[in-house]
């Protein structure tokens, strides 16, 4: 799911580049979102990641964003829910 989110973030970057006027609202959060999700993936890869009962750092970034600018918001929310509840969480 995390790799899927990174692909979606790249697609969002491409959309911003293609239509800067329409997608300008996404430009303000895409860099921070990218950093936070990459950090999560890196922690998973190096074994330092741990499930915890608190939100992931990217949740404040996406909290107020609409699905117009963030069509994969549900994917990010599922990643966060899994982080909080573990692999047995109901998606």
Secondary structure, 3 states (H helix, E strand, C coil): CHHHHHHHHHHHHHHHHHCCCCCHHHHHHHHHHHHHHHHHHHHHHHCCCCCCCCCCCCHHHHCCCCCCCCCCHHHHHHHHHHHHHCCCCCC
